[in-house]
Amino acid sequence: DLFAEACEQFAQAAHYQPESAKTQYNWGFTLVKQGEFDGAIPHFRAALQLDGEFAAAHYSLGVALLQRGQRADAIRELVRALELEPTSHAVQSALDAARKGA
């Protein structure tokens, strides 16, 4: 599967570029695409430790947390993503859904 292969590539890249927020984010993103939300969360958190202003990582972490039923934490991440990207319709939509409990 293409995403599984990509996941392996990002795992190798993270070994050689441990300070790359983008690599951690991409690794998490490929896990989400495989439905592995639990596995993706640590990578989104790692990306945010390296770059706290990474809007896409806040958004993706929020979505993954929402999938795990951690609504309050998800809302916090989505709010931060929206602060960083105030015109993002995807973030606003996810935040609205989280606030409604969807």
Sequence and secondary structure as in RCSB ss.txt:
>XXXX:A:sequence
DLFAEACEQFAQAAHYQPESAKTQYNWGFTLVKQGEFDGAIPHFRAALQLDGEFAAAHYSLGVALLQRGQRADAI
RELVRALELEPTSHAVQSALDAARKGA
>XXXX:A:secstr
 HHHHHHHHHHHHHHH TT HHHHHHHHHHHHHTT HHHHHHHHHHHHHH TT HHHHHHHHHHHHHTT HHHHH
HHHHHHHHHSTT HHHHHHHHHHHHT 
